[in-house]
Amino acid sequence: MADYVKFFRDTSPYINMHRGKTFVIAVSGDAVLDANFSHIVHDIGLLNSLGIRIVLVHGARPQIEERLARSGLEPTFHNHQRITDEGALVCVKEAVGSTRIAIEAMLSLGLANSPMHGARLRVISGNFITARPVGVRDGIDFHFTGEVRKVDTRGIARQLDDNAVVLLSSLGYSVTGEAFNLTYENVATEAAIALRAEKLILFSADAGVCDANGDLVRLLSLDEVPALLENDALDKTTRTTLAAGLFAGKRGVPRVHIISYCKNGALLEELFTREGEGTLVLHYGQETLRQATLDDVPGLLDIIAPLEEKGVLVKRSRELLEREISRFHLVVDAENVIVACAALYPFSDEDSAELACVATHDDYKNRGFAAKLLAHIEKQALLLGINNLFVLTTQTAHWFLERGFSPSTLDDLPAEKKELYNLKRNSKVFCKKI
Ligand SMILES: CC(C)(COP(=O)(O)OP(=O)(O)OC[C@H]1O[C@@H](n2cnc3c(N)ncnc32)[C@H](O)[C@@H]1OP(=O)(O)O)[C@@H](O)C(=O)NCCC(=O)NCCS
């Protein structure tokens, strides 16, 4: 089979998972200047055509610096924050405006030999961000440096409903009719929070966030971020990006991704492969246990289908899953995304049941979720008068051994199950008295 056929099939669970979701994607002015930016734009076009609701936020720091230098103006900062006086504001407007136009032009590309041919992407920018002045701090007047006061979520949602890409700049307008210079991180985080976006994707010069040894950290829980921010070795822009991610995560954005703007295809790899590409900051701690319902079938398939493909779990058709959905118990996160699943199949006329389909979403592995679910299922089983749990596994024997299961034989299985045993799979049998 051609590689692309396999690749395309492997991505289908992600395409289904992302469709109709809102992603806020933030690119710095440096990212816009990078040679790879045209690929990022093409990939954003592709995401839009897959039904993902996209809000693209751009910055313009180097572009502003260049205009200030051309005008002979010294950039002035206080506590790393730009002071935007009247002269600087002219440069800011020019730089932000021309960067926005350049992005709009790139998103409009549709030549027959370009990757965006036929996409007919609609880009909408406007006065979606209301700003207020930062004001006077430590006795210093920041003039036209502002911060986000309000995001017009209804206005943006209407455009997203119409399948447009909404482009937000690092500028906002005040109710007094003035323009204010904002940071693109401020605009992106506030937009992601206000729009209840599923993801905030921040591009950085590095592959993601690296630890003290310089190794890329693939997954971070929100609680781990403050300690990383303390690390002096952390590059300044990565620190700003990570701090923005922490802010958004704390205010309820469930997934923050930090990925490279230099690497061709990093956005697609992050969104459509299990391994990802950069750093994912996740909000742990709000997971709950519950029984599955029919609405959970697509989410369950996202977790178990790849494991079935690999032969780790026994294949179940969608119809079977729908029929047996009440056997499934789940751990779900605050956004109702399935974190882990397991099913309990009681045997008729016996005080035994089979524990099956134990699986944890890749982003949540090694955090005790499967163990929590096992404890929950044991409790449910006891309530049903079940005292023996069986499990058949090919690759996860030790996980069950370490949780009180003992090796058993086919003869220990209830007759009903013995008949159904698939000799070809040659699964090992384990039993636990509860
Ligand atoms: C096995 C699985 C359910 C564990 O999920 P989890 O939520 O990460 O589990 P927990 O956090 O409770 O336990 C993690 C521990 O199990 C270990 N573990 C994970 N998979 C294992 C395996 N195949 N064999 C032995 N130990 C394993 C981890 O190394 C970790 O060990 P540590 O605590 O010493 O670091 C998950 O790895 C998974 O989905 N695997 C694929 C599906 C599968 O094999 N299901 C079982 C067949 S029914």
PDBQT file of the ligand as one rigid body, heavy atoms in Angstrom, charges set to zero:
ROOT
HETATM    1  C1  LIG A 501      -1.897   0.225  29.615  1.00  0.00    +0.000 C 
HETATM    2  C2  LIG A 501      -2.537   1.599  29.673  1.00  0.00    +0.000 C 
HETATM    3  C3  LIG A 501      -4.046   1.427  29.680  1.00  0.00    +0.000 C 
HETATM    4  C4  LIG A 501      -2.067   2.306  30.937  1.00  0.00    +0.000 C 
HETATM    5  O1  LIG A 501      -2.693   3.575  31.005  1.00  0.00    +0.000 OA
HETATM    6  P1  LIG A 501      -2.202   4.739  32.004  1.00  0.00    +0.000 P 
HETATM    7  O2  LIG A 501      -3.356   5.631  32.276  1.00  0.00    +0.000 OA
HETATM    8  O3  LIG A 501      -0.976   5.346  31.440  1.00  0.00    +0.000 OA
HETATM    9  O4  LIG A 501      -1.856   3.886  33.292  1.00  0.00    +0.000 OA
HETATM   10  P2  LIG A 501      -1.370   4.352  34.709  1.00  0.00    +0.000 P 
HETATM   11  O5  LIG A 501      -0.985   5.778  34.685  1.00  0.00    +0.000 OA
HETATM   12  O6  LIG A 501      -2.367   3.919  35.697  1.00  0.00    +0.000 OA
HETATM   13  O7  LIG A 501      -0.060   3.455  34.836  1.00  0.00    +0.000 OA
HETATM   14  C5  LIG A 501       1.121   3.828  34.182  1.00  0.00    +0.000 C 
HETATM   15  C6  LIG A 501       2.195   2.799  34.481  1.00  0.00    +0.000 C 
HETATM   16  O8  LIG A 501       1.942   1.609  33.681  1.00  0.00    +0.000 OA
HETATM   17  C7  LIG A 501       3.097   1.321  32.913  1.00  0.00    +0.000 C 
HETATM   18  N1  LIG A 501       2.698   0.696  31.652  1.00  0.00    +0.000 N 
HETATM   19  C8  LIG A 501       2.109   1.263  30.572  1.00  0.00    +0.000 A 
HETATM   20  N2  LIG A 501       1.926   0.340  29.614  1.00  0.00    +0.000 NA
HETATM   21  C9  LIG A 501       2.433  -0.810  30.075  1.00  0.00    +0.000 A 
HETATM   22  C10 LIG A 501       2.579  -2.113  29.520  1.00  0.00    +0.000 A 
HETATM   23  N3  LIG A 501       2.173  -2.409  28.282  1.00  0.00    +0.000 N 
HETATM   24  N4  LIG A 501       3.125  -3.056  30.285  1.00  0.00    +0.000 NA
HETATM   25  C11 LIG A 501       3.580  -2.774  31.526  1.00  0.00    +0.000 A 
HETATM   26  N5  LIG A 501       3.480  -1.565  32.118  1.00  0.00    +0.000 NA
HETATM   27  C12 LIG A 501       2.930  -0.591  31.387  1.00  0.00    +0.000 A 
HETATM   28  C13 LIG A 501       3.756   2.675  32.700  1.00  0.00    +0.000 C 
HETATM   29  O9  LIG A 501       5.128   2.515  32.379  1.00  0.00    +0.000 OA
HETATM   30  C14 LIG A 501       3.557   3.327  34.056  1.00  0.00    +0.000 C 
HETATM   31  O10 LIG A 501       4.494   2.806  34.945  1.00  0.00    +0.000 OA
HETATM   32  P3  LIG A 501       5.130   3.686  36.127  1.00  0.00    +0.000 P 
HETATM   33  O11 LIG A 501       3.959   4.131  36.962  1.00  0.00    +0.000 OA
HETATM   34  O12 LIG A 501       6.028   2.754  36.821  1.00  0.00    +0.000 OA
HETATM   35  O13 LIG A 501       5.797   4.811  35.433  1.00  0.00    +0.000 OA
HETATM   36  C15 LIG A 501      -2.129   2.478  28.476  1.00  0.00    +0.000 C 
HETATM   37  O14 LIG A 501      -0.719   2.458  28.374  1.00  0.00    +0.000 OA
HETATM   38  C16 LIG A 501      -2.725   2.068  27.152  1.00  0.00    +0.000 C 
HETATM   39  O15 LIG A 501      -3.717   2.641  26.726  1.00  0.00    +0.000 OA
HETATM   40  N6  LIG A 501      -2.108   1.077  26.485  1.00  0.00    +0.000 N 
HETATM   41  C17 LIG A 501      -2.605   0.595  25.227  1.00  0.00    +0.000 C 
HETATM   42  C18 LIG A 501      -3.874  -0.253  25.411  1.00  0.00    +0.000 C 
HETATM   43  C19 LIG A 501      -3.656  -1.530  26.182  1.00  0.00    +0.000 C 
HETATM   44  O16 LIG A 501      -2.618  -2.139  26.105  1.00  0.00    +0.000 OA
HETATM   45  N7  LIG A 501      -4.693  -1.948  26.919  1.00  0.00    +0.000 N 
HETATM   46  C20 LIG A 501      -4.700  -3.146  27.677  1.00  0.00    +0.000 C 
HETATM   47  C21 LIG A 501      -5.326  -4.257  26.932  1.00  0.00    +0.000 C 
HETATM   48  S1  LIG A 501      -6.982  -4.580  27.500  1.00  0.00    +0.000 SA
ENDROOT
TORSDOF 0
